[in-house]
Amino acid sequence: MATIDASRLEALRRGRDQSQRALAEAAGITRQAVSAIESGRMQPSVGIALRLARALDTTVEDLFSAPGEPAAAPTRIASASIGGRAVSRALDQDHLAVEPAESAVPTIFVGGCDPSAGLLSREATGRSRDLRVLWFTMTNPAAIEALARGELHAAVIHEAPVPRTRPTADVVRFEIATTEAGWLVAHGNPLALRGASDLDRKKARLANRPAGAGARRLLDEQLRRAAVDPTRLAGYDRELNGQLDAGRAVAQGFADAAVGMASVARIFGLDFLPLRSERCVLLVPAPAVRTPEIRALLDALRSTPYRRDLDALQAYDTTRTGERTA
């Protein structure tokens, strides 16, 4: 994943004779955030990077460092107990502004890319003063692998009609919801995109996901069926880590299309062209199901407020939310 080049950001700002405060106001962030980014103490989320590029009247590419260049070291980590051992994870940029590194209550790590994971983390944390749940954005395979290595308490994944990445047998599944994957396009679909064959013909810019992500596999499948050469598509090589990152790129005009979830389209007010139905599932290691922390997470999953949050997006079928599945 590319990272913001701090020196380049400062040079562009000074070249426009802008103060940190003026840039912060133009980008809709705090002056402290601009200072932290320029000093290399933090890396911005993709959303903030897009705002900075727009405020500086430049492209995201001019702010991003080239692949292989060292990223700034994470400034803080959070720790949790998983399977009786201490595990630490770097707090990403969405956590840095709001989450303390240390917590007096047990912390749960949940990995995945679907917005339902963020809603579940928020609901579980809000239900109790004795638990903190942190959501880390990662692809389905990455979440499954981290769960198997004992680096997560739970994972939220999408299961397509024929799953290509299968969890191990000692993992228990709980239904979150059924949803749809498809094309995310700007409101009103100004390019009148109907599918993969239109991307090259209409010179559409893509917001892509990393290799291994379900959305990336679905995109590649659509391109193969339409006989579209991905190397001809602007943005195909630019990988955004999360579903929300891809949706935000389309919503803010930095891309014309992406493959993503219906919920992301609802969050950003995008048009959505469905491609297939998918199940969103919570995975928990079998030995941990009866632990107090996981029981609290499952209570949140089965709660009325959580189901209400999912229903509000009008993108999930919550008929079986919370059920344990074979």
MIPAMI-400832 format. One record per residue (C-alpha): residue number from 1; x, y, z. Coordinates in nm, 2 decimals. Layout:
{NUM,{X,Y,Z}}
...
END
This chain:
{1,{0.00,0.00,0.00}}
{2,{0.14,0.34,-0.09}}
{3,{0.21,0.60,0.17}}
{4,{0.20,0.98,0.18}}
{5,{0.54,1.13,0.12}}
{6,{0.57,1.38,0.41}}
{7,{0.84,1.60,0.24}}
{8,{0.64,1.61,-0.08}}
{9,{0.32,1.72,0.10}}
{10,{0.51,2.00,0.28}}
{11,{0.68,2.11,-0.05}}
{12,{0.34,2.13,-0.23}}
{13,{0.19,2.32,0.06}}
{14,{0.48,2.57,0.08}}
{15,{0.48,2.61,-0.30}}
{16,{0.12,2.74,-0.28}}
{17,{0.22,2.97,0.01}}
{18,{-0.02,2.80,0.24}}
{19,{0.01,2.76,0.61}}
{20,{-0.07,2.43,0.78}}
{21,{-0.38,2.59,0.92}}
{22,{-0.50,2.70,0.58}}
{23,{-0.44,2.36,0.43}}
{24,{-0.62,2.19,0.72}}
{25,{-0.92,2.42,0.67}}
{26,{-0.93,2.35,0.30}}
{27,{-0.91,1.97,0.35}}
{28,{-1.15,1.97,0.64}}
{29,{-0.91,1.83,0.90}}
{30,{-0.72,1.97,1.20}}
{31,{-0.39,2.16,1.18}}
{32,{-0.25,1.91,1.42}}
{33,{-0.33,1.63,1.17}}
{34,{-0.14,1.82,0.89}}
{35,{0.15,1.87,1.13}}
{36,{0.16,1.50,1.22}}
{37,{0.15,1.39,0.86}}
{38,{0.42,1.63,0.75}}
{39,{0.65,1.52,1.04}}
{40,{0.60,1.16,0.95}}
{41,{0.44,1.08,1.28}}
{42,{0.12,0.94,1.12}}
{43,{0.00,0.83,0.78}}
{44,{-0.35,0.96,0.67}}
{45,{-0.63,0.73,0.57}}
{46,{-0.71,0.72,0.20}}
{47,{-1.01,0.96,0.26}}
{48,{-0.78,1.22,0.41}}
{49,{-0.52,1.17,0.14}}
{50,{-0.80,1.24,-0.12}}
{51,{-0.90,1.56,0.07}}
{52,{-0.54,1.68,0.08}}
{53,{-0.49,1.62,-0.29}}
{54,{-0.81,1.81,-0.37}}
{55,{-0.71,2.10,-0.14}}
{56,{-0.37,2.12,-0.31}}
{57,{-0.52,2.10,-0.66}}
{58,{-0.30,1.80,-0.73}}
{59,{-0.34,1.42,-0.78}}
{60,{-0.32,1.16,-0.52}}
{61,{-0.02,1.01,-0.71}}
{62,{0.18,1.33,-0.64}}
{63,{0.13,1.27,-0.27}}
{64,{0.18,0.90,-0.26}}
{65,{0.53,0.76,-0.23}}
{66,{0.64,0.50,-0.48}}
{67,{0.59,0.13,-0.40}}
{68,{0.88,-0.01,-0.20}}
{69,{0.96,0.32,-0.03}}
{70,{0.96,0.28,0.35}}
{71,{0.64,0.38,0.53}}
{72,{0.63,0.59,0.84}}
{73,{0.65,0.37,1.16}}
{74,{0.32,0.33,1.34}}
{75,{0.31,0.56,1.64}}
{76,{0.09,0.35,1.87}}
{77,{-0.01,-0.01,1.92}}
{78,{-0.30,-0.17,2.11}}
{79,{-0.26,-0.49,2.30}}
{80,{-0.51,-0.78,2.37}}
{81,{-0.50,-1.13,2.51}}
{82,{-0.58,-1.39,2.26}}
{83,{-0.58,-1.76,2.36}}
{84,{-0.38,-1.68,2.67}}
{85,{-0.10,-1.48,2.50}}
{86,{-0.05,-1.11,2.45}}
{87,{-0.10,-0.98,2.10}}
{88,{-0.02,-0.63,1.98}}
{89,{-0.15,-0.46,1.66}}
{90,{-0.06,-0.12,1.52}}
{91,{-0.34,0.13,1.55}}
{92,{-0.43,0.24,1.19}}
{93,{-0.51,0.60,1.10}}
{94,{-0.88,0.56,1.17}}
{95,{-0.80,0.46,1.53}}
{96,{-0.52,0.71,1.60}}
{97,{-0.75,1.01,1.66}}
{98,{-1.00,0.84,1.89}}
{99,{-0.85,0.52,2.04}}
{100,{-0.61,0.52,2.34}}
{101,{-0.33,0.27,2.29}}
{102,{-0.38,0.12,2.64}}
{103,{-0.72,0.02,2.79}}
{104,{-0.82,-0.07,3.14}}
{105,{-1.08,-0.32,3.00}}
{106,{-1.03,-0.62,2.78}}
{107,{-0.98,-0.55,2.41}}
{108,{-1.11,-0.76,2.12}}
{109,{-0.95,-0.75,1.77}}
{110,{-1.19,-0.80,1.48}}
{111,{-1.06,-0.81,1.12}}
{112,{-1.25,-0.77,0.79}}
{113,{-1.35,-0.52,0.53}}
{114,{-1.73,-0.51,0.54}}
{115,{-1.89,-0.21,0.71}}
{116,{-2.10,-0.45,0.92}}
{117,{-1.77,-0.53,1.11}}
{118,{-1.74,-0.16,1.21}}
{119,{-2.10,-0.15,1.32}}
{120,{-2.06,-0.46,1.53}}
{121,{-1.75,-0.33,1.69}}
{122,{-1.92,-0.01,1.78}}
{123,{-2.23,-0.19,1.92}}
{124,{-2.03,-0.43,2.13}}
{125,{-1.82,-0.15,2.27}}
{126,{-2.12,0.07,2.35}}
{127,{-2.31,-0.21,2.52}}
{128,{-2.05,-0.25,2.80}}
{129,{-1.80,-0.05,3.00}}
{130,{-1.60,-0.37,3.04}}
{131,{-1.51,-0.43,2.68}}
{132,{-1.34,-0.25,2.39}}
{133,{-1.37,-0.38,2.03}}
{134,{-1.13,-0.26,1.76}}
{135,{-1.20,-0.32,1.39}}
{136,{-0.90,-0.36,1.16}}
{137,{-0.96,-0.34,0.79}}
{138,{-0.82,-0.63,0.59}}
{139,{-0.91,-0.86,0.30}}
{140,{-1.09,-1.19,0.35}}
{141,{-0.78,-1.41,0.31}}
{142,{-0.58,-1.18,0.54}}
{143,{-0.84,-1.19,0.81}}
{144,{-0.87,-1.57,0.79}}
{145,{-0.49,-1.61,0.81}}
{146,{-0.47,-1.37,1.10}}
{147,{-0.74,-1.56,1.28}}
{148,{-0.56,-1.89,1.22}}
{149,{-0.24,-1.74,1.36}}
{150,{-0.41,-1.62,1.68}}
{151,{-0.38,-1.25,1.59}}
{152,{-0.75,-1.18,1.59}}
{153,{-1.04,-1.28,1.82}}
{154,{-1.29,-1.29,1.52}}
{155,{-1.31,-1.22,1.15}}
{156,{-1.59,-1.08,0.93}}
{157,{-1.57,-1.22,0.58}}
{158,{-1.78,-1.25,0.26}}
{159,{-1.86,-1.60,0.13}}
{160,{-1.94,-1.61,-0.24}}
{161,{-2.16,-1.88,-0.38}}
{162,{-1.84,-2.09,-0.42}}
{163,{-1.60,-1.97,-0.15}}
{164,{-1.23,-1.99,-0.26}}
{165,{-1.08,-1.93,0.08}}
{166,{-1.21,-2.17,0.34}}
{167,{-1.15,-2.13,0.72}}
{168,{-1.02,-2.43,0.91}}
{169,{-1.26,-2.68,1.07}}
{170,{-1.21,-2.55,1.42}}
{171,{-1.37,-2.21,1.34}}
{172,{-1.74,-2.15,1.41}}
{173,{-1.95,-1.94,1.18}}
{174,{-2.22,-1.70,1.28}}
{175,{-2.45,-1.53,1.02}}
{176,{-2.43,-1.15,1.00}}
{177,{-2.64,-1.09,0.69}}
{178,{-2.69,-1.16,0.32}}
{179,{-2.59,-0.88,0.09}}
{180,{-2.49,-0.80,-0.27}}
{181,{-2.16,-0.73,-0.44}}
{182,{-2.16,-0.52,-0.76}}
{183,{-2.05,-0.21,-0.93}}
{184,{-2.01,0.12,-0.74}}
{185,{-2.06,0.42,-0.96}}
{186,{-2.12,0.79,-0.90}}
{187,{-2.47,0.91,-0.82}}
{188,{-2.67,0.92,-1.14}}
{189,{-2.41,0.70,-1.32}}
{190,{-2.29,0.99,-1.54}}
{191,{-2.09,0.76,-1.77}}
{192,{-2.38,0.52,-1.81}}
{193,{-2.17,0.23,-1.71}}
{194,{-2.34,-0.11,-1.74}}
{195,{-2.06,-0.35,-1.69}}
{196,{-1.69,-0.44,-1.74}}
{197,{-1.71,-0.39,-2.12}}
{198,{-1.78,-0.02,-2.07}}
{199,{-1.48,0.05,-1.86}}
{200,{-1.22,0.06,-2.14}}
{201,{-1.46,0.20,-2.40}}
{202,{-1.56,0.50,-2.18}}
{203,{-1.21,0.55,-2.03}}
{204,{-1.35,0.49,-1.68}}
{205,{-1.11,0.52,-1.38}}
{206,{-1.11,0.23,-1.14}}
{207,{-1.07,0.22,-0.76}}
{208,{-0.93,-0.13,-0.71}}
{209,{-0.88,-0.36,-0.41}}
{210,{-0.57,-0.57,-0.32}}
{211,{-0.50,-0.91,-0.48}}
{212,{-0.69,-1.17,-0.28}}
{213,{-0.98,-0.95,-0.19}}
{214,{-1.32,-1.08,-0.29}}
{215,{-1.40,-0.76,-0.47}}
{216,{-1.07,-0.79,-0.67}}
{217,{-1.15,-1.15,-0.77}}
{218,{-1.50,-1.05,-0.88}}
{219,{-1.36,-0.76,-1.08}}
{220,{-1.11,-0.98,-1.25}}
{221,{-1.38,-1.23,-1.33}}
{222,{-1.59,-0.96,-1.49}}
{223,{-1.30,-0.84,-1.69}}
{224,{-1.22,-1.19,-1.82}}
{225,{-1.58,-1.25,-1.92}}
{226,{-1.59,-0.92,-2.11}}
{227,{-1.24,-0.98,-2.27}}
{228,{-1.11,-0.65,-2.12}}
{229,{-0.74,-0.61,-2.08}}
{230,{-0.69,-0.48,-1.72}}
{231,{-0.36,-0.31,-1.81}}
{232,{-0.56,-0.07,-2.03}}
{233,{-0.77,0.05,-1.73}}
{234,{-0.67,0.36,-1.54}}
{235,{-0.65,0.29,-1.17}}
{236,{-0.64,-0.09,-1.20}}
{237,{-0.29,-0.09,-1.03}}
{238,{-0.39,0.14,-0.75}}
{239,{-0.50,-0.08,-0.46}}
{240,{-0.71,0.06,-0.18}}
{241,{-0.72,-0.15,0.14}}
{242,{-1.08,-0.13,0.24}}
{243,{-1.43,-0.13,0.10}}
{244,{-1.49,0.21,0.24}}
{245,{-1.17,0.35,0.08}}
{246,{-1.29,0.23,-0.26}}
{247,{-1.64,0.38,-0.21}}
{248,{-1.50,0.71,-0.09}}
{249,{-1.27,0.73,-0.39}}
{250,{-1.57,0.71,-0.62}}
{251,{-1.79,0.94,-0.41}}
{252,{-1.52,1.21,-0.41}}
{253,{-1.46,1.19,-0.79}}
{254,{-1.12,1.03,-0.79}}
{255,{-1.25,0.72,-0.96}}
{256,{-1.55,0.64,-1.18}}
{257,{-1.62,0.28,-1.07}}
{258,{-1.52,0.01,-0.83}}
{259,{-1.65,-0.33,-0.73}}
{260,{-1.78,-0.33,-0.38}}
{261,{-2.08,-0.40,-0.15}}
{262,{-2.43,-0.25,-0.17}}
{263,{-2.38,-0.12,0.19}}
{264,{-2.09,0.09,0.07}}
{265,{-2.30,0.24,-0.21}}
{266,{-2.57,0.33,0.05}}
{267,{-2.31,0.49,0.28}}
{268,{-2.17,0.72,0.01}}
{269,{-2.49,0.78,-0.19}}
{270,{-2.36,0.60,-0.49}}
{271,{-2.55,0.41,-0.77}}
{272,{-2.52,0.04,-0.74}}
{273,{-2.53,-0.23,-1.02}}
{274,{-2.56,-0.57,-0.85}}
{275,{-2.35,-0.87,-0.97}}
{276,{-2.41,-1.14,-0.71}}
{277,{-2.54,-1.22,-0.37}}
{278,{-2.29,-1.29,-0.08}}
{279,{-2.31,-1.40,0.28}}
{280,{-2.14,-1.19,0.54}}
{281,{-2.02,-1.42,0.82}}
{282,{-1.85,-1.38,1.16}}
{283,{-1.58,-1.64,1.22}}
{284,{-1.47,-1.73,1.58}}
{285,{-1.22,-2.00,1.69}}
{286,{-1.42,-2.28,1.84}}
{287,{-1.23,-2.28,2.17}}
{288,{-1.31,-1.91,2.23}}
{289,{-1.68,-1.92,2.17}}
{290,{-1.76,-1.95,2.54}}
{291,{-1.52,-1.69,2.67}}
{292,{-1.67,-1.38,2.82}}
{293,{-1.53,-1.15,2.55}}
{294,{-1.67,-1.35,2.26}}
{295,{-2.00,-1.40,2.44}}
{296,{-2.03,-1.02,2.47}}
{297,{-1.95,-0.99,2.10}}
{298,{-2.22,-1.25,2.01}}
{299,{-2.47,-1.07,2.23}}
{300,{-2.40,-0.75,2.03}}
{301,{-2.44,-0.95,1.70}}
{302,{-2.78,-1.07,1.82}}
{303,{-2.90,-0.74,1.96}}
{304,{-3.19,-0.54,1.82}}
{305,{-2.99,-0.22,1.79}}
{306,{-2.73,-0.40,1.57}}
{307,{-2.99,-0.55,1.35}}
{308,{-3.15,-0.20,1.33}}
{309,{-2.82,-0.05,1.22}}
{310,{-2.79,-0.30,0.94}}
{311,{-3.15,-0.26,0.83}}
{312,{-3.10,0.12,0.82}}
{313,{-2.85,0.08,0.53}}
{314,{-3.11,-0.10,0.32}}
{315,{-2.84,-0.33,0.19}}
{316,{-2.85,-0.63,0.42}}
{317,{-3.10,-0.92,0.47}}
{318,{-3.09,-0.97,0.85}}
{319,{-3.34,-1.26,0.86}}
{320,{-3.07,-1.49,1.00}}
{321,{-2.85,-1.24,1.18}}
{322,{-2.68,-1.41,1.48}}
{323,{-2.76,-1.77,1.39}}
{324,{-2.48,-2.02,1.43}}
{325,{-2.43,-2.20,1.10}}
{326,{-2.28,-2.54,0.99}}
END
